């Protein structure tokens, strides 16, 4: 009615007098309604209320809406950050939260960069020729790491897939632990190796056990591993290996995965550490 309209006009006039510089600009852009010959301008709190419901393009509302939008975006980012931090804390500090499959070997201490670089050299050495591996004179690779002289057993080449590797006794470490051996497999370098890589269909893992019941694995990788398995097991037995480290690159990493699985689950050997470089999916 006219009385309430006049009251609104009076309140708007008071606010206009108190804050003329910025309100005058706002009033110029607001819609005007004429009632009984009196021009009605919405009061400033009505504008703020409208701005809280929608983001209008008027100067007063714009800052209000921008701040609201910033708060919402910041809230989303903070929530995502909190979830990420919570997840990292969970998998790193809650016992058993990151366990998948069989338990880690006793005494497993995690990843060490210096140790990984050392086993990288053993993986690279598997690419050398049989003569150089047996003499351990493959240049800078063999200079970087050492093996116990007279213990190197060359594996392969396989009849079909032409894979190769070696088994040897590692030098005694700082704890003077004896019987430590290494098994290293070479990656893909020729057509026989690539033939193994190309047979990507799955087959049942032939050495089923409690660790891998009903498992299926890459057909070509199994065939390649089977070509060296017999000579690998014979070498480990001959050298009286009580603890085995396994490494390999590419196709060699896939074979190292299968060797680790069989040595741990079927043969009951202590296998650690295992370093795989550029490993494909095995199964």
N, C-alpha and C positions, 0 to 999 in steps of 0.2 A: 504494500500500500504506500501512499504518498509519505506518511510519517516515517516509516522505516527507511524509505528511499532517501529522505532528507537527512536522517541520522547517518546513513552510509556516506552521503556526500560530505557532511560535517567532519566525520572521522577521516575521510580521505583528505580533506582540506587541511586538517591539523598535521597529518603525516607529510603532506606536501610542503607545508611551511617548515617543518623540522628538518627535512632532508630534500630540499628543493633541487640541488644540482643533479643528483642521479635519478630522483623520482620523476623529475620533469621530463627526462628523456624517455622513461618507461611509459608515462602517461600518454605521451605522443603516439606510442605504438599500440596501446590497448584499445580494444573495441569500445565504442561509446553507445550508450542506450539513453534515449530521451523519454522521460516520464513526466507528464504534466508540465511540459515546458522546461524541465530541469535536466541537465546532462548528468548522467550517472557514470562514475568511474569506479571500477572494482577496488576495494580497499587492498592495501599491501599484503595483509595476512591471507587474503583470499588468493592472491597470486602465488604466494609461497605454498599454500595448500595445494593449488593446482599443479605447481611445479613438482611436488612430492609424488603426485600421481602419474605425471607424464612429463616427458622431456620436450618442452616447447622451445621455440626459437627466440623468445623475447630475452632481452639482456639479463634481467633479474633471474629468470628461470634457468638460463643457460649455464651459469656458474654452478647453480645448485645441482643441476642434473649431471654436469661433468664431475663434480665431486662425488655424487652418488655412484656414478659409473666406475670411477677410480677405486672407490671402496670395494665395490663388488669384484672387480678384476683382481685387486690386491688380495681379497679374501680367498678367491679361487687358487691363486698362486701359493698362498701360505698353506692352504689345505693340502695341495699336491706335494709341497715341500715336506710337510709334516708326515704325510704317508710314506714318502721316499725314505726319510730318516728313520721312521719306525720300522720299515721293511729291512733296511740295512742293519739296524740294531738287532732285529729279530734273527736274521740268518747268521750274524756273526757272533752274537753273545748268548743266545738261548741254546742250551745244550740239546743236540739232536735235531735242531730245526732245519739244518741243511743236509741231513742224511738222506741219501737216496740209494736203494739197493743194498748190497753187502756192506758191512762195516769197514771202515778204513783199517789198514794194517796197523798192528800195535806199534806205537811209537811214531806214527806219521806226524810230521812236524810242519807240513805245508810247503809253500813254494819259496825257493831261494834263487835269486837271479844268477848268482855266481855258479851255483850247481847246475842250473838249466843251461848256461853257456858251456859248461864242461861237457854235459851230455849231448849238446848240439854237435860238438866235435866228434864224438863217437858215432853219432848218426851220419855225419858227413863222411867219415872214414869208410863207411859201408859202401860208398860209391866208388872206391878205389878198386884196382884190379886185385885178383887173388894173390899174386906175387907180392905186391906192395903191402897188402894187409898182413900177410904172414910174416913179412920182414919188419913190419911197422915202420916203413920209411916213405910215407905218403906226403912228405913235405911239411908245410906249416900246420896242417891238421894233426898229424901224428906228433909234431913237436909240442903242440899245445896240451896234449893229454898223454898219459902213459898206461901201459899194460904190463903185466908180469911176463918177462921174456920166456919163450918156449911154451906158452899156454894158449896161443891163438889157434882156434879151430875155424876154418873157413866153411861156410854153409852154401851149398849150391854149386853151379846154377841149376835151377829146377828144370825138369825135362820139358815141360810144356810152356810155362809162363816165364822161365829164365830168371827167376828171382834169386837173390843172394843175400848173404849176411855173414855174421861171424859171432863166435862165442869166445870169451877170454876171461882170465882171472884178473881182477882189479888189484892194484897195489894195496897194501895194508894202509888203512886210514889212521887218523890220530889216536883212535882207541885201540889200535893194533888188532882190529877184527879181521880174521882170516876167513877164507872160503867165500869171499865176495866175488861174484862173476857179473859179466855184462853180456847181454844179447842185443845185437844191433841189426836192423833190417834195412836194405837199400830201397829207395823209392823208384819211381818209374823212369826208365831211360831208353827202352827199346820196344819193339812191336809186341814181344811176348808179354811184357809188363802192361802195355796198353790194352792188350786183349783181356787180361785179368780185370783191368779197370772198367772195361766196357760191359762186362757181364753183371749188370746191375740188379737182375731179378733176385728175389729172396729164396733162401732154402733153409731147412731146419739145421740148427747147429748140431753137428754130429756128436758132440761130447756133452750131452745133456747132463745136468747135475742140479743140485739144490739151488745153486746160484742163478741158473739160467734155464729154468723149466719152460719148455715150449718156445724157446727163443728162435728167431729167424735172423739170418745174417746174409750179407752180400755174397752172391754165388762165386764171383771171381776172387774175392779176397780169401774165402775159405779154400778154394783150389790152390791159390798161391801159397797160403800158409801150410797146407798139407804137404806140399813138395819139400819143405824144409823142416817140418816138425820132427821127423824121425832122427835126422842128423843133429838137430838142436838138443833133443832129449839125451841122445847118446853122449854128446859133448859135455852136457851138464853133469851127467853121471860120471864120466871119465875124469873130469876135473874136480870132483867132490864138492860141487857148489852147494853151499848151505843157504845162501842168500843171493838173489838175482835182481839186477837192475835191467830194465828193458827200455829201448829207445828206437826211434825210426822216424823217417820223413815220408809224407805222402803215402804211397802204397805201403812203404815200410812201416809207417805209423799204424795203418790198418792191421797189418800182420802183427805188430807189437801188441795191439789191443787184444787180438785173439790169443796170442801166446800168453799174455798176462792172465786172461780169463782161465785158460786151461791149467796153467801152472799153479794158480791159486786154488781154484775150485776142485780140479780133478787130481792134480799131483800133490796138493797140500804144501807147496813150497812157499817160502817167504819171499815175496816179490816187492821190492822197493829200492829206489824210487822208479817211477815210470814217467818218462818224458816223451811226449808225442808232438811232432812238429808238422804243421800243415795236414792234419789228419782229416780224411773224409769221413762221412757217416758210414759206420760199419754194419749196423743192423737196427 
